Amino acid sequence: MDAESIILYPLISEKAISLIHNSNTIVFIVRSDATKQQIRRAVEDLYGVHVTDVNTAITKDGRKKAYVRLVEGESALDLATKLGVI
């Protein structure tokens, strides 16, 4: 899988915006068969940031959410602004 096919789109919700501001974490909807390592590599390759941690969850409607925390010193707010989330 290539990086562009793994990351479908950034999630825009009140909770996702709160995570950007409070936890330096940005939330993406990703392919349901993508692993945490593939998600980490895709975010680092596509957006030129360094990832500390990736957590995933399956929503009630079957989509896979990836909570991607960036390393200290890199801003999820800057990335969100670049992506047009904020």
N, CA and C atoms as a LAMMPS dump frame, in Angstrom:
ITEM: TIMESTEP
0
ITEM: NUMBER OF ATOMS
258
ITEM: BOX BOUNDS ff ff ff
-5.0000000000000000e+02 5.0000000000000000e+02
-5.0000000000000000e+02 5.0000000000000000e+02
-5.0000000000000000e+02 5.0000000000000000e+02
ITEM: ATOMS id mol type element x y z
1 1 1 N 0.843 -1.189 0
2 1 2 C 0 0 0
3 1 3 C 0.88 1.242 0
4 2 1 N 0.5 2.2 -0.803
5 2 2 C 1.239 3.456 -0.789
6 2 3 C 0.609 4.408 0.226
7 3 1 N 1.397 5.397 0.632
8 3 2 C 1.001 6.312 1.704
9 3 3 C -0.304 7.05 1.382
10 4 1 N -0.476 7.431 0.13
11 4 2 C -1.675 8.194 -0.236
12 4 3 C -2.955 7.375 -0.15
13 5 1 N -2.845 6.059 -0.295
14 5 2 C -4.045 5.23 -0.203
15 5 3 C -4.366 4.839 1.238
16 6 1 N -3.413 4.973 2.151
17 6 2 C -3.645 4.61 3.558
18 6 3 C -4.439 5.694 4.277
19 7 1 N -3.995 6.952 4.143
20 7 2 C -4.665 8.083 4.796
21 7 3 C -5.806 8.543 3.897
22 8 1 N -7.046 8.4 4.349
23 8 2 C -8.183 8.809 3.535
24 8 3 C -8.466 10.302 3.687
25 9 1 N -8.609 10.769 4.945
26 9 2 C -8.835 12.194 5.194
27 9 3 C -8.707 12.488 6.687
28 10 1 N -8.403 13.759 7.029
29 10 2 C -8.36 14.135 8.447
30 10 3 C -9.783 14.283 8.978
31 11 1 N -9.965 13.925 10.229
32 11 2 C -11.281 14.021 10.853
33 11 3 C -11.451 15.4 11.471
34 12 1 N -12.6 16.006 11.186
35 12 2 C -12.908 17.321 11.735
36 12 3 C -14.127 17.171 12.638
37 13 1 N -13.893 17.23 13.944
38 13 2 C -14.971 17.186 14.928
39 13 3 C -14.518 18.007 16.126
40 14 1 N -15.42 18.249 17.039
41 14 2 C -15.072 19.021 18.228
42 14 3 C -13.997 18.306 19.049
43 15 1 N -14.133 16.993 19.196
44 15 2 C -13.144 16.221 19.944
45 15 3 C -11.791 16.216 19.228
46 16 1 N -11.811 16.072 17.911
47 16 2 C -10.555 16.057 17.147
48 16 3 C -9.824 17.395 17.261
49 17 1 N -10.56 18.484 17.227
50 17 2 C -9.951 19.813 17.369
51 17 3 C -9.377 19.971 18.778
52 18 1 N -10.09 19.46 19.781
53 18 2 C -9.606 19.504 21.154
54 18 3 C -8.302 18.729 21.308
55 19 1 N -8.202 17.565 20.665
56 19 2 C -6.977 16.766 20.725
57 19 3 C -5.801 17.494 20.075
58 20 1 N -6.065 18.221 19.011
59 20 2 C -5 18.989 18.351
60 20 3 C -4.428 20.006 19.322
61 21 1 N -5.305 20.722 20.003
62 21 2 C -4.859 21.778 20.919
63 21 3 C -4.26 21.236 22.214
64 22 1 N -4.831 20.178 22.774
65 22 2 C -4.441 19.723 24.105
66 22 3 C -3.398 18.606 24.126
67 23 1 N -3.364 17.76 23.085
68 23 2 C -2.508 16.571 23.131
69 23 3 C -1.519 16.47 21.984
70 24 1 N -1.461 17.495 21.115
71 24 2 C -0.58 17.465 19.948
72 24 3 C -0.862 16.223 19.096
73 25 1 N -2.156 15.884 19.003
74 25 2 C -2.615 14.688 18.299
75 25 3 C -3.587 15.09 17.208
76 26 1 N -3.414 14.499 16.03
77 26 2 C -4.339 14.75 14.925
78 26 3 C -5.004 13.427 14.559
79 27 1 N -6.27 13.485 14.182
80 27 2 C -7.054 12.282 13.926
81 27 3 C -7.314 12.158 12.426
82 28 1 N -7.053 10.965 11.898
83 28 2 C -7.294 10.675 10.492
84 28 3 C -8.237 9.492 10.37
85 29 1 N -9.023 9.47 9.297
86 29 2 C -9.742 8.27 8.896
87 29 3 C -8.81 7.555 7.921
88 30 1 N -8.579 6.273 8.182
89 30 2 C -7.618 5.505 7.387
90 30 3 C -8.279 4.241 6.847
91 31 1 N -7.57 3.568 5.954
92 31 2 C -8.067 2.287 5.434
93 31 3 C -8.208 1.302 6.586
94 32 1 N -9.24 0.5 6.542
95 32 2 C -9.509 -0.415 7.653
96 32 3 C -8.474 -1.526 7.772
97 33 1 N -7.733 -1.8 6.708
98 33 2 C -6.726 -2.863 6.773
99 33 3 C -5.313 -2.34 7.028
100 34 1 N -5.181 -1.034 7.287
101 34 2 C -3.861 -0.439 7.534
102 34 3 C -3.408 -0.734 8.967
103 35 1 N -2.118 -1.056 9.107
104 35 2 C -1.554 -1.298 10.434
105 35 3 C -1.041 0.013 11.02
106 36 1 N -0.751 -0.001 12.316
107 36 2 C -0.226 1.198 12.973
108 36 3 C 1.101 1.629 12.355
109 37 1 N 1.965 0.693 12.033
110 37 2 C 3.255 1.017 11.418
111 37 3 C 3.068 1.636 10.032
112 38 1 N 2.127 1.12 9.263
113 38 2 C 1.855 1.69 7.942
114 38 3 C 1.297 3.107 8.067
115 39 1 N 0.436 3.324 9.053
116 39 2 C -0.136 4.654 9.276
117 39 3 C 0.969 5.627 9.68
118 40 1 N 1.847 5.206 10.582
119 40 2 C 2.963 6.043 11.031
120 40 3 C 3.825 6.457 9.839
121 41 1 N 4.225 5.487 9.02
122 41 2 C 5.068 5.77 7.861
123 41 3 C 4.373 6.694 6.874
124 42 1 N 3.07 6.462 6.655
125 42 2 C 2.313 7.276 5.705
126 42 3 C 2.248 8.729 6.153
127 43 1 N 1.972 8.97 7.435
128 43 2 C 1.891 10.348 7.949
129 43 3 C 3.258 11.011 7.865
130 44 1 N 4.308 10.3 8.251
131 44 2 C 5.653 10.875 8.199
132 44 3 C 6.062 11.187 6.761
133 45 1 N 5.755 10.302 5.825
134 45 2 C 6.128 10.518 4.428
135 45 3 C 5.311 11.624 3.766
136 46 1 N 4.004 11.618 3.989
137 46 2 C 3.138 12.587 3.322
138 46 3 C 3.294 14.011 3.855
139 47 1 N 3.474 14.14 5.176
140 47 2 C 3.421 15.465 5.782
141 47 3 C 4.739 15.948 6.361
142 48 1 N 5.788 15.136 6.31
143 48 2 C 7.111 15.559 6.76
144 48 3 C 7.204 15.842 8.247
145 49 1 N 6.478 15.071 9.049
146 49 2 C 6.517 15.223 10.505
147 49 3 C 7.02 13.927 11.125
148 50 1 N 7.34 13.964 12.405
149 50 2 C 7.765 12.77 13.135
150 50 3 C 6.663 12.373 14.113
151 51 1 N 6.334 11.101 14.134
152 51 2 C 5.219 10.583 14.923
153 51 3 C 5.746 9.876 16.164
154 52 1 N 5.148 10.19 17.314
155 52 2 C 5.482 9.523 18.566
156 52 3 C 4.674 8.252 18.745
157 53 1 N 3.358 8.34 18.492
158 53 2 C 2.466 7.248 18.835
159 53 3 C 1.28 7.22 17.881
160 54 1 N 0.792 6.028 17.596
161 54 2 C -0.417 5.846 16.793
162 54 3 C -1.35 4.907 17.542
163 55 1 N -2.569 5.352 17.765
164 55 2 C -3.62 4.512 18.333
165 55 3 C -4.76 4.466 17.333
166 56 1 N -5.438 3.326 17.256
167 56 2 C -6.531 3.195 16.299
168 56 3 C -7.801 2.741 17.004
169 57 1 N -8.919 3.038 16.357
170 57 2 C -10.225 2.616 16.858
171 57 3 C -11.143 2.436 15.66
172 58 1 N -12.068 1.5 15.778
173 58 2 C -13.068 1.276 14.745
174 58 3 C -14.359 1.95 15.21
175 59 1 N -14.931 2.779 14.351
176 59 2 C -16.164 3.481 14.697
177 59 3 C -17.365 2.547 14.535
178 60 1 N -18.513 2.992 15.017
179 60 2 C -19.734 2.193 14.914
180 60 3 C -20.1 1.899 13.465
181 61 1 N -19.769 2.844 12.585
182 61 2 C -20.11 2.649 11.169
183 61 3 C -19.013 1.923 10.384
184 62 1 N -17.999 1.395 11.07
185 62 2 C -16.995 0.557 10.44
186 62 3 C -15.764 1.263 9.909
187 63 1 N -15.671 2.582 10.101
188 63 2 C -14.471 3.299 9.664
189 63 3 C -13.382 3.154 10.718
190 64 1 N -12.132 3.267 10.3
191 64 2 C -11.005 3.162 11.223
192 64 3 C -10.425 4.551 11.44
193 65 1 N -10.363 4.954 12.715
194 65 2 C -9.768 6.236 13.087
195 65 3 C -8.364 5.989 13.605
196 66 1 N -7.448 6.855 13.219
197 66 2 C -6.077 6.775 13.711
198 66 3 C -5.773 8.055 14.468
199 67 1 N -5.427 7.916 15.738
200 67 2 C -5.019 9.042 16.567
201 67 3 C -3.496 9.108 16.489
202 68 1 N -2.973 10.134 15.838
203 68 2 C -1.543 10.233 15.557
204 68 3 C -0.956 11.369 16.395
205 69 1 N -0.112 11.008 17.369
206 69 2 C 0.537 12.002 18.221
207 69 3 C 1.9 12.342 17.628
208 70 1 N 2.159 13.64 17.503
209 70 2 C 3.435 14.101 16.956
210 70 3 C 4.452 14.285 18.07
211 71 1 N 5.728 14.216 17.713
212 71 2 C 6.797 14.39 18.694
213 71 3 C 6.766 15.801 19.246
214 72 1 N 7.329 15.948 20.429
215 72 2 C 7.446 17.256 21.059
216 72 3 C 8.279 18.155 20.141
217 73 1 N 7.838 19.371 19.962
218 73 2 C 8.56 20.295 19.098
219 73 3 C 7.947 20.421 17.712
220 74 1 N 7.068 19.479 17.342
221 74 2 C 6.331 19.583 16.084
222 74 3 C 4.872 19.808 16.443
223 75 1 N 4.227 20.68 15.714
224 75 2 C 2.902 21.13 16.09
225 75 3 C 1.799 20.476 15.257
226 76 1 N 0.882 19.81 15.934
227 76 2 C -0.3 19.267 15.265
228 76 3 C -1.175 20.405 14.761
229 77 1 N -1.146 21.539 15.447
230 77 2 C -1.912 22.704 15.01
231 77 3 C -1.409 23.205 13.659
232 78 1 N -0.086 23.253 13.486
233 78 2 C 0.491 23.666 12.206
234 78 3 C 0.091 22.697 11.097
235 79 1 N 0.158 21.396 11.383
236 79 2 C -0.232 20.401 10.387
237 79 3 C -1.711 20.511 10.054
238 80 1 N -2.546 20.697 11.063
239 80 2 C -3.986 20.838 10.844
240 80 3 C -4.295 22.061 10
241 81 1 N -3.57 23.144 10.238
242 81 2 C -3.75 24.359 9.449
243 81 3 C -3.342 24.112 8.001
244 82 1 N -2.237 23.412 7.804
245 82 2 C -1.747 23.079 6.475
246 82 3 C -2.75 22.207 5.721
247 83 1 N -3.42 21.3 6.444
248 83 2 C -4.405 20.411 5.842
249 83 3 C -5.77 21.073 5.657
250 84 1 N -5.958 22.251 6.233
251 84 2 C -7.23 22.95 6.12
252 84 3 C -8.269 22.505 7.121
253 85 1 N -7.84 21.819 8.182
254 85 2 C -8.766 21.366 9.218
255 85 3 C -9.194 22.528 10.085
256 86 1 N -8.239 23.407 10.382
257 86 2 C -8.519 24.58 11.227
258 86 3 C -8.351 25.829 10.408
